Amino acid sequence: MKRMKELRDENRRLKKMYAEERLKAEMVQKVTSAYGASIRLVCLTFGISETCYRYPPILSDENAESLAGLFV
């Protein structure tokens, strides 16, 4: 039961962290389109890596397929 609570807390923390990073990426997109600023400069201003902005996350289904290929 204790382990289940720890996993829920960790899951909640990770979801919050992901939501914050996605919000920052959306703000970068709005600023770059509205003001014509470079992605590099805006990412530096908001304190996120360009990789976080440029590459979409791998969804869980895609992760499962990748892992299945490793164990075949």
C-alpha positions as CSV (number, residue, x, y, z in Angstrom):
1,M,0.0,0.0,0.0
2,K,2.8,2.4,0.8
3,R,4.5,1.6,-2.5
4,M,1.2,2.4,-4.3
5,K,1.0,5.8,-2.6
6,E,4.7,6.6,-3.5
7,L,3.9,5.7,-7.2
8,R,0.8,7.9,-7.2
9,D,2.9,10.8,-5.8
10,E,5.6,10.3,-8.3
11,N,3.1,10.1,-11.1
12,R,1.4,13.4,-10.0
13,R,4.8,15.1,-9.8
14,L,5.8,13.9,-13.3
15,K,2.5,15.0,-14.8
16,K,2.9,18.5,-13.2
17,M,6.5,18.7,-14.5
18,Y,5.4,17.7,-18.0
19,A,2.5,20.2,-18.0
20,E,4.8,23.0,-17.0
21,E,7.3,22.2,-19.8
22,R,4.5,22.0,-22.4
23,L,3.2,25.4,-21.2
24,K,6.7,26.9,-21.7
25,A,6.9,25.4,-25.2
26,E,3.5,26.9,-26.1
27,M,4.7,30.3,-24.8
28,V,7.8,30.0,-26.9
29,Q,5.7,29.3,-30.0
30,K,3.4,32.3,-29.4
31,V,6.3,34.7,-28.8
32,T,8.3,33.5,-31.9
33,S,5.2,33.9,-34.1
34,A,4.0,37.2,-32.6
35,Y,7.4,39.0,-32.4
36,G,9.5,37.2,-34.9
37,A,12.1,36.4,-32.3
38,S,14.5,33.5,-32.8
39,I,13.6,30.2,-31.2
40,R,17.1,30.1,-29.6
41,L,16.6,33.5,-27.9
42,V,13.1,32.7,-26.7
43,C,14.1,29.3,-25.3
44,L,17.0,30.9,-23.5
45,T,14.7,33.6,-22.1
46,F,12.2,31.0,-20.8
47,G,14.9,28.7,-19.6
48,I,14.1,25.6,-21.7
49,S,16.2,23.6,-24.1
50,E,15.6,24.0,-27.8
51,T,15.2,20.2,-27.9
52,C,12.1,20.4,-25.6
53,Y,10.6,22.9,-28.1
54,R,11.6,21.3,-31.4
55,Y,10.9,17.6,-30.9
56,P,7.4,16.2,-30.0
57,P,7.2,13.7,-27.2
58,I,7.1,10.0,-27.9
59,L,3.7,8.7,-26.9
60,S,3.2,5.6,-24.8
61,D,2.0,3.5,-27.7
62,E,5.2,4.3,-29.7
63,N,7.3,3.5,-26.6
64,A,5.6,0.1,-26.3
65,E,6.3,-0.7,-30.0
66,S,10.0,0.4,-29.6
67,L,10.4,-1.8,-26.5
68,A,8.7,-4.8,-28.2
69,G,11.2,-4.5,-31.0
70,L,14.1,-4.7,-28.5
71,F,12.9,-8.0,-26.9
72,V,12.2,-9.9,-30.1
